[in-house]
């Protein structure tokens, strides 16, 4: 509680997030389209069929209280020829900020359509309104009925009555919610095998071509890795069947915005500190070598080439490789574009999205690479000062197998997924800024290739040195054996 209850009150600050005492009239509220969830103590988004505008909404008891609920989209009142008032339910997009964002949930399919597909037309609304524009983005789908036989057709009844048509019950066959365009009477039709004994006494005598499907506008449910406000559905066409399911995905506009945000993150938050860190590590490497492994009487510019080679290729490159591996995991693989690309590939192939497995695998090998990094640097340094160091050679091999090769695989798979998604978007005619690879994935790939080449070069040099040493050892052994065969001739002496 606040100490001065007459001039202050307890308000929620979503930026903290916490409650704080503020002067009356200065309440910090959740943004429009959101409400404050009292139980969770966070601002939550208004779901479909509701909105939150700047007007004092439901949940307020005074002007200084938090918005603790979203407003429900009002039903549209239709008056039929007999003067009967019919109410049609409305829905809205997620995070709607105005009653004008609400639009009818149900509508009749386009003339001549045998089932619900495409966008349809927006009934009950001015075609130029913002709500109509929002509704036209949504796909039409078949009405779905939940519950037992006693409530079968309840959704169909709500939709038909709301559209101003008469409802005649559950009828056999075909299947679904249909309107008889001759009589303006509708019913929920079932197949005999679904319902048991068909209710032929209520049958509407009409041919199938006079039955128009009643549809609803499809709203994507929450999807892992994609916010509700960024979701859109694919659209069924006349080439589909009524039983085909729509696929939810991130909208092209949301993905393009995420790509722009990722580029900004790369240029401002990732590469500058990484470059500074690499230069600082290189400086420390020179200081260490000069202090412990170099004749201080000699000038710095006379350092052996092997020292520069070691510091920039063995030390700085390994550090940069580790940094880009973490950037690849934390930025590239967490992006909305990558999630959308994986979902699109999974939908096309009828398989599970690769996003989760890619992230888990990349995280595991990034941790392994971080742990092996110091060992790799130590091994490369030992190889530089002692070509015959056996343990260092095994470390180089271990790092190549456990870190460099896996990261190459992840980068190659990422590029493949993003390239496929880019081509899918272009084939649909969507404007997309998605590229097969971003800056981090490109540098991560290049660093892994360069480090792998460096380690391979070290291994080759190790093998070459050992072969040379083996030859020297064999020659020394042969020479010793030859000397052992020298005998003394009593006449001529040694021969």
C-alpha positions as CSV (number, residue, x, y, z in Angstrom):
1,X,0.0,0.0,0.0
2,X,1.1,3.6,-0.6
3,X,1.7,5.8,2.4
4,X,-0.4,8.7,1.0
5,X,-3.7,7.2,-0.2
6,X,-5.3,10.6,-0.9
7,X,-2.8,11.7,-3.6
8,X,-1.1,8.5,-4.7
9,X,-2.2,4.9,-5.7
10,X,-0.5,1.6,-6.4
11,X,0.1,1.2,-10.2
12,X,1.8,-1.5,-12.3
13,X,4.8,-0.5,-14.4
14,X,5.2,-3.1,-17.2
15,X,8.8,-1.9,-17.8
16,X,10.1,-3.0,-14.4
17,X,7.8,-5.1,-14.1
18,X,6.6,-4.2,-10.6
19,X,4.0,-2.2,-8.7
20,X,4.9,1.3,-7.6
21,X,3.2,4.3,-6.0
22,X,2.3,7.0,-8.5
23,X,0.3,10.2,-8.4
24,X,-3.4,9.9,-9.2
25,X,-4.0,10.1,-12.9
26,X,-0.5,8.8,-13.9
27,X,-1.3,5.1,-13.9
28,X,1.1,3.0,-16.0
29,X,-1.1,0.6,-17.9
30,X,-0.5,-2.2,-20.4
31,X,-0.4,-1.3,-24.0
32,X,-3.5,-1.2,-26.1
33,X,-4.5,-4.7,-27.1
34,X,-3.2,-6.1,-23.8
35,X,-4.6,-6.4,-20.3
36,X,-3.0,-7.0,-16.8
37,X,-3.3,-10.6,-15.7
38,X,-3.6,-10.2,-11.9
39,X,-2.7,-13.8,-11.2
40,X,0.5,-13.8,-13.3
41,X,1.4,-10.2,-12.6
42,X,2.2,-9.6,-16.3
43,X,0.6,-7.9,-19.3
44,X,-1.1,-10.5,-21.5
45,X,-2.4,-10.2,-25.0
46,X,-6.1,-10.0,-25.8
47,X,-7.3,-13.2,-27.5
48,X,-9.4,-13.6,-30.6
49,X,-12.9,-12.1,-30.1
50,X,-11.8,-9.4,-27.7
51,X,-10.0,-6.1,-27.7
52,X,-8.6,-3.4,-25.4
53,X,-8.8,0.2,-26.4
54,X,-8.0,3.5,-24.6
55,X,-11.6,3.8,-23.3
56,X,-12.2,2.8,-19.7
57,X,-12.8,-1.0,-20.3
58,X,-14.3,-3.9,-18.4
59,X,-12.3,-4.5,-15.2
60,X,-12.1,-0.8,-14.2
61,X,-13.8,0.4,-11.1
62,X,-12.2,3.8,-11.3
63,X,-10.0,5.8,-13.7
64,X,-6.9,4.9,-11.7
65,X,-7.2,1.1,-11.7
66,X,-5.4,-1.3,-14.1
67,X,-7.1,-2.7,-17.1
68,X,-7.6,-6.3,-15.9
69,X,-9.8,-7.6,-18.7
70,X,-10.3,-7.2,-22.4
71,X,-13.6,-6.2,-24.0
72,X,-15.6,-8.9,-25.8
73,X,-16.4,-8.2,-29.4
74,X,-20.1,-7.3,-29.5
75,X,-22.6,-9.4,-31.5
76,X,-24.1,-7.9,-34.6
77,X,-27.8,-7.5,-34.4
78,X,-29.8,-8.5,-37.6
79,X,-33.5,-8.1,-37.9
80,X,-35.3,-10.6,-40.1
81,X,-38.5,-10.0,-42.2
82,X,-40.6,-11.0,-39.2
83,X,-39.0,-8.4,-36.9
84,X,-37.0,-11.0,-35.0
85,X,-33.6,-9.9,-33.8
86,X,-30.8,-12.3,-34.6
87,X,-27.3,-11.9,-33.2
88,X,-24.3,-12.9,-35.1
89,X,-21.0,-13.5,-33.2
90,X,-17.9,-11.6,-34.1
91,X,-14.2,-12.4,-33.7
92,X,-11.0,-10.3,-34.0
93,X,-7.3,-10.6,-34.5
94,X,-5.0,-11.1,-31.5
95,X,-4.1,-7.9,-29.7
96,X,-7.1,-6.0,-31.2
97,X,-7.1,-2.4,-30.1
98,X,-10.6,-1.2,-31.1
99,X,-14.2,-2.5,-31.6
100,X,-13.6,-1.7,-35.3
101,X,-11.2,-4.6,-35.4
102,X,-14.1,-7.0,-34.8
103,X,-15.7,-8.7,-37.7
104,X,-18.2,-11.6,-38.3
105,X,-17.0,-15.0,-37.4
106,X,-19.3,-16.9,-39.8
107,X,-20.3,-16.4,-43.4
108,X,-21.7,-18.3,-46.4
109,X,-19.2,-19.7,-48.8
110,X,-18.7,-18.1,-52.2
111,X,-21.4,-18.9,-54.8
112,X,-20.7,-22.2,-56.5
113,X,-18.2,-23.5,-53.9
114,X,-18.9,-27.0,-52.6
115,X,-16.9,-26.5,-49.4
116,X,-15.1,-23.7,-47.5
117,X,-11.8,-22.5,-48.9
118,X,-10.0,-19.3,-49.8
119,X,-10.7,-15.9,-48.3
120,X,-14.3,-15.5,-49.3
121,X,-16.2,-12.3,-49.0
122,X,-16.7,-10.2,-45.9
123,X,-20.4,-10.1,-45.2
124,X,-22.1,-7.6,-42.8
125,X,-19.2,-5.1,-43.2
126,X,-18.4,-2.1,-45.3
127,X,-15.8,-3.5,-47.7
128,X,-13.6,-0.5,-47.2
129,X,-13.5,-0.8,-43.4
130,X,-10.4,-1.8,-41.5
131,X,-12.2,-4.8,-40.0
132,X,-13.1,-6.0,-43.5
133,X,-9.5,-5.6,-44.6
134,X,-8.4,-7.6,-41.5
135,X,-11.1,-10.3,-42.1
136,X,-10.1,-10.7,-45.7
137,X,-6.7,-11.9,-44.6
138,X,-8.2,-14.9,-42.9
139,X,-8.9,-18.2,-44.4
140,X,-12.4,-19.8,-44.6
141,X,-12.7,-23.3,-43.1
142,X,-15.5,-25.8,-42.4
143,X,-17.4,-25.4,-39.2
144,X,-16.4,-27.8,-36.6
145,X,-18.8,-29.3,-34.1
146,X,-17.7,-30.6,-30.7
147,X,-19.8,-32.6,-28.2
148,X,-22.1,-35.6,-28.2
149,X,-25.2,-36.2,-30.4
150,X,-27.4,-34.1,-28.1
151,X,-25.6,-30.9,-28.9
152,X,-24.5,-31.8,-32.5
153,X,-25.2,-28.8,-34.7
154,X,-25.0,-26.2,-32.0
155,X,-22.3,-24.2,-33.8
156,X,-24.1,-24.6,-37.1
157,X,-27.3,-23.2,-35.5
158,X,-25.4,-20.2,-34.0
159,X,-23.9,-19.4,-37.4
160,X,-27.1,-19.8,-39.4
161,X,-29.3,-17.8,-37.0
162,X,-26.6,-15.1,-36.7
163,X,-26.6,-14.8,-40.5
164,X,-30.4,-14.5,-40.5
165,X,-31.3,-17.9,-41.8
166,X,-33.6,-20.5,-40.3
167,X,-32.1,-23.6,-38.7
168,X,-33.8,-27.0,-39.3
169,X,-31.8,-29.4,-37.1
170,X,-29.5,-32.3,-37.9
171,X,-30.1,-34.0,-41.2
172,X,-28.7,-36.8,-43.4
173,X,-26.5,-36.4,-45.7
174,X,-23.9,-34.9,-46.8
175,X,-21.6,-33.7,-44.0
176,X,-21.3,-30.2,-42.5
177,X,-23.3,-27.0,-42.1
178,X,-25.2,-26.1,-45.2
179,X,-27.7,-23.5,-46.3
180,X,-30.5,-24.3,-48.8
181,X,-30.2,-21.3,-51.1
182,X,-33.8,-21.8,-52.4
183,X,-35.5,-21.7,-49.0
184,X,-32.9,-19.9,-46.9
185,X,-33.1,-22.8,-44.5
186,X,-30.0,-24.4,-43.2
187,X,-29.1,-27.6,-41.3
188,X,-26.2,-29.6,-40.0
189,X,-25.8,-32.6,-42.2
190,X,-24.3,-35.9,-41.1
191,X,-23.4,-39.1,-42.7
192,X,-25.4,-42.1,-41.7
193,X,-22.4,-43.9,-40.2
194,X,-21.6,-40.9,-38.0
195,X,-25.1,-40.4,-36.6
196,X,-26.8,-43.8,-36.7
197,X,-30.4,-43.5,-37.8
198,X,-30.8,-40.6,-40.2
199,X,-33.4,-38.0,-39.3
200,X,-35.1,-38.1,-42.7
201,X,-38.3,-36.5,-41.3
202,X,-36.4,-33.2,-41.2
203,X,-34.8,-33.6,-44.5
204,X,-34.6,-30.6,-46.9
205,X,-35.5,-31.8,-50.4
206,X,-32.8,-30.0,-52.4
207,X,-30.1,-31.0,-54.7
208,X,-26.5,-30.7,-53.6
209,X,-25.8,-27.8,-56.0
210,X,-28.3,-25.8,-54.0
211,X,-26.6,-26.4,-50.7
212,X,-24.1,-23.6,-49.8
213,X,-21.6,-24.3,-47.1
214,X,-21.6,-22.1,-44.0
215,X,-18.0,-21.3,-43.0
216,X,-16.0,-19.6,-40.2
217,X,-13.0,-17.5,-40.4
218,X,-9.9,-19.4,-39.3
219,X,-7.7,-18.0,-36.5
220,X,-4.3,-19.7,-35.9
221,X,-3.7,-20.9,-32.4
222,X,-0.5,-20.2,-30.5
223,X,2.5,-21.8,-32.1
224,X,5.9,-22.5,-30.6
225,X,8.5,-19.8,-31.4
226,X,5.9,-17.5,-33.1
227,X,3.8,-14.8,-31.4
228,X,0.0,-14.9,-32.0
229,X,0.1,-11.5,-33.7
230,X,2.6,-12.8,-36.2
231,X,0.7,-15.9,-37.3
232,X,-1.2,-16.4,-40.5
233,X,-2.7,-19.4,-42.1
234,X,-2.2,-20.9,-45.5
235,X,-5.3,-21.0,-47.7
236,X,-7.0,-24.1,-49.1
237,X,-8.0,-24.0,-52.8
238,X,-10.7,-25.7,-54.8
239,X,-8.1,-28.4,-55.5
240,X,-8.2,-29.4,-51.8
241,X,-10.8,-31.5,-50.0
242,X,-13.0,-30.4,-47.1
243,X,-11.0,-32.6,-44.8
244,X,-7.7,-31.0,-45.6
245,X,-6.2,-28.9,-42.7
246,X,-4.8,-25.4,-42.9
247,X,-1.2,-24.8,-41.9
248,X,-0.3,-21.9,-39.5
249,X,2.9,-20.0,-40.2
250,X,4.6,-16.7,-39.5
251,X,3.4,-14.0,-41.9
252,X,5.7,-12.7,-44.5
253,X,5.6,-9.2,-43.1
254,X,6.5,-10.5,-39.6
255,X,9.4,-12.5,-41.0
256,X,10.7,-9.5,-43.0
257,X,10.5,-7.4,-39.8
258,X,12.4,-10.1,-37.9
259,X,15.1,-10.2,-40.6
260,X,15.6,-6.5,-40.3
261,X,15.8,-6.7,-36.5
262,X,18.3,-9.5,-36.7
263,X,20.6,-7.5,-39.0
264,X,20.4,-4.6,-36.5
265,X,21.3,-7.0,-33.6
266,X,24.2,-8.4,-35.5
267,X,25.7,-5.0,-36.4
268,X,25.2,-3.4,-33.0
269,X,25.2,-6.1,-30.3
270,X,27.3,-9.0,-31.6
271,X,30.1,-8.2,-34.0
272,X,31.5,-5.0,-32.3
273,X,32.1,-6.6,-28.9
274,X,33.4,-9.8,-30.5
275,X,35.9,-7.9,-32.6
276,X,37.1,-6.0,-29.5
277,X,37.4,-9.3,-27.6
278,X,39.4,-11.0,-30.3
279,X,41.9,-8.1,-30.6
280,X,42.3,-8.0,-26.8
281,X,43.0,-11.8,-26.7
282,X,45.5,-11.4,-29.5
283,X,47.3,-8.7,-27.5
284,X,47.3,-10.9,-24.5
285,X,48.8,-13.7,-26.6
286,X,51.7,-11.5,-27.7
287,X,52.3,-10.3,-24.2
288,X,52.4,-13.9,-22.9
289,X,54.8,-15.1,-25.6
290,X,57.2,-12.2,-25.3
291,X,57.3,-12.5,-21.5
292,X,57.8,-16.3,-21.2
293,X,59.1,-17.6,-24.6
294,X,61.2,-14.9,-26.3
295,X,64.5,-13.2,-25.8
296,X,63.6,-9.8,-24.5
297,X,66.9,-8.3,-26.0
298,X,65.6,-8.9,-29.5
299,X,63.2,-6.3,-31.1
300,X,59.5,-7.2,-31.4
301,X,59.5,-7.0,-35.2
302,X,61.9,-10.0,-35.3
303,X,59.3,-12.4,-33.8
304,X,59.3,-15.6,-35.8
305,X,56.5,-16.1,-38.3
306,X,55.4,-19.1,-36.4
307,X,54.4,-16.9,-33.4
308,X,52.2,-14.6,-35.6
309,X,50.8,-17.8,-37.2
310,X,50.0,-19.3,-33.8
311,X,48.4,-16.2,-32.3
312,X,46.2,-15.2,-35.2
313,X,45.3,-18.7,-36.5
314,X,45.6,-20.9,-33.4
315,X,44.4,-18.4,-30.8
316,X,42.3,-15.6,-32.3
317,X,40.7,-17.8,-34.9
318,X,39.7,-20.5,-32.3
319,X,38.2,-17.7,-30.1
320,X,36.3,-16.2,-33.0
321,X,35.0,-19.7,-34.0
322,X,33.6,-20.2,-30.5
323,X,32.0,-16.8,-30.4
324,X,30.3,-17.2,-33.8
325,X,29.1,-20.7,-32.7
326,X,27.3,-19.1,-29.8
327,X,26.0,-16.2,-31.9
328,X,24.7,-18.8,-34.5
329,X,22.8,-20.5,-31.7
330,X,21.6,-17.5,-29.8
331,X,20.6,-15.3,-32.7
332,X,20.3,-17.1,-36.1
333,X,18.6,-20.2,-34.7
334,X,16.3,-18.3,-32.4
335,X,15.1,-16.0,-35.2
336,X,11.5,-15.9,-36.4
337,X,12.7,-16.4,-39.9
338,X,14.4,-19.7,-39.0
339,X,11.3,-20.9,-37.1
340,X,9.1,-20.1,-40.1
341,X,11.5,-21.8,-42.5
342,X,11.5,-25.0,-40.4
343,X,7.7,-25.0,-40.1
344,X,7.3,-24.5,-43.8
345,X,9.6,-27.4,-44.6
346,X,7.9,-29.6,-42.0
347,X,4.4,-28.8,-43.5
348,X,5.7,-29.5,-47.1
349,X,7.3,-32.8,-46.0
350,X,4.7,-33.9,-43.5
351,X,7.3,-34.2,-40.8
352,X,8.3,-32.6,-37.5
353,X,9.8,-29.2,-37.5
354,X,13.6,-29.3,-37.3
355,X,13.9,-26.1,-35.2
356,X,14.0,-27.7,-31.8
357,X,16.5,-30.5,-32.7
358,X,18.7,-28.0,-34.5
359,X,18.8,-25.6,-31.5
360,X,19.4,-28.5,-29.0
361,X,22.2,-30.0,-31.1
362,X,23.9,-26.7,-31.8
363,X,23.7,-25.7,-28.1
364,X,25.4,-29.0,-27.1
365,X,28.2,-28.7,-29.5
366,X,28.7,-25.0,-28.7
367,X,29.2,-26.0,-25.0
368,X,31.6,-28.8,-26.1
369,X,33.5,-26.3,-28.3
370,X,33.8,-23.8,-25.5
371,X,35.2,-26.5,-23.2
372,X,37.6,-27.7,-25.8
373,X,38.7,-24.3,-26.9
374,X,41.4,-23.7,-24.3
375,X,42.7,-27.2,-24.9
376,X,42.8,-26.6,-28.6
377,X,44.7,-23.4,-28.1
378,X,47.1,-25.0,-25.7
379,X,47.6,-27.9,-28.1
380,X,48.3,-25.6,-31.0
381,X,50.9,-23.7,-28.9
382,X,52.6,-26.9,-27.9
383,X,52.7,-28.0,-31.5
384,X,54.4,-24.7,-32.4
385,X,57.2,-25.1,-29.8
386,X,57.5,-28.9,-29.9
387,X,56.6,-30.6,-33.1
388,X,56.7,-34.0,-31.4
389,X,54.1,-33.3,-28.7
390,X,51.9,-36.4,-28.9
391,X,49.1,-35.2,-26.6
392,X,48.7,-32.0,-28.6
393,X,48.2,-34.0,-31.7
394,X,45.3,-35.9,-30.2
395,X,43.7,-32.7,-28.9
396,X,43.7,-31.3,-32.4
397,X,42.0,-34.4,-33.7
398,X,39.4,-34.4,-30.9
399,X,38.5,-30.8,-31.5
400,X,38.1,-31.4,-35.3
401,X,35.7,-34.3,-34.7
402,X,33.7,-33.0,-31.7
403,X,33.3,-29.3,-32.7
404,X,34.4,-28.3,-36.2
405,X,32.7,-31.0,-38.2
406,X,29.3,-30.8,-36.3
407,X,29.2,-27.0,-36.6
408,X,29.8,-27.4,-40.4
409,X,26.9,-29.8,-40.6
410,X,24.6,-27.4,-38.6
411,X,25.6,-24.4,-40.8
412,X,25.0,-26.4,-44.0
413,X,21.6,-27.5,-42.8
414,X,20.7,-24.0,-41.8
415,X,21.6,-22.6,-45.2
416,X,19.6,-25.4,-46.9
417,X,16.5,-24.7,-44.8
418,X,16.6,-21.0,-45.3
419,X,17.3,-21.3,-49.1
420,X,14.3,-23.6,-49.5
421,X,12.1,-21.2,-47.5
422,X,13.2,-18.3,-49.6
423,X,12.3,-20.2,-52.8
424,X,8.9,-21.2,-51.4
425,X,8.1,-17.6,-50.5
426,X,9.1,-16.4,-54.0
427,X,7.1,-19.1,-55.6
428,X,4.0,-17.9,-53.7
429,X,4.6,-14.4,-55.0
430,X,5.4,-13.1,-51.5
431,X,7.9,-10.2,-51.0
432,X,10.6,-11.6,-48.8
433,X,13.9,-10.3,-47.5
434,X,15.0,-13.8,-46.3
435,X,18.4,-14.9,-47.5
436,X,19.9,-18.4,-47.4
437,X,22.4,-17.2,-44.7
438,X,22.9,-14.3,-42.4
439,X,26.1,-12.6,-41.3
440,X,26.6,-14.8,-38.3
441,X,25.9,-18.1,-40.0
442,X,28.3,-17.0,-42.8
443,X,31.1,-16.1,-40.4
444,X,30.4,-19.2,-38.3
445,X,30.8,-21.4,-41.3
446,X,33.9,-19.6,-42.5
447,X,35.5,-19.8,-39.0
448,X,34.7,-23.5,-38.7
449,X,36.2,-24.2,-42.1
450,X,39.3,-22.1,-41.4
451,X,39.8,-23.7,-38.0
452,X,39.3,-27.2,-39.5
453,X,41.9,-26.4,-42.2
454,X,44.3,-25.1,-39.5
455,X,43.9,-28.3,-37.4
456,X,44.3,-30.5,-40.5
457,X,47.5,-28.6,-41.4
458,X,48.8,-29.2,-37.8
459,X,48.0,-32.9,-38.1
460,X,49.7,-33.2,-41.5
461,X,52.8,-31.4,-40.1
462,X,52.8,-33.8,-37.2
463,X,52.6,-36.8,-39.4
464,X,55.4,-35.4,-41.6
465,X,57.6,-34.7,-38.6
466,X,57.1,-38.1,-37.2
467,X,57.8,-39.8,-40.6
468,X,61.0,-37.7,-40.8
469,X,62.0,-38.7,-37.2
470,X,61.2,-42.3,-38.0
471,X,63.5,-42.2,-41.1
472,X,66.3,-40.7,-39.0
473,X,65.8,-43.3,-36.3
474,X,65.9,-46.1,-38.9
475,X,69.1,-44.7,-40.5
476,X,70.7,-44.4,-37.1
477,X,69.7,-48.0,-36.3
478,X,71.2,-49.2,-39.6
479,X,74.4,-47.3,-39.0
480,X,74.7,-48.8,-35.5
481,X,74.1,-52.3,-36.9
482,X,76.7,-51.7,-39.6
483,X,79.2,-50.6,-37.0
484,X,78.5,-53.7,-35.0
485,X,79.5,-55.9,-37.9
486,X,83.0,-54.3,-38.3
487,X,85.7,-57.0,-37.6
488,X,89.5,-56.8,-37.2
489,X,91.8,-58.5,-39.8
490,X,95.1,-59.7,-38.3
491,X,97.0,-58.7,-41.4
492,X,95.3,-55.6,-42.7
493,X,93.7,-54.3,-39.5
494,X,90.1,-53.1,-39.4
495,X,88.0,-53.5,-42.5
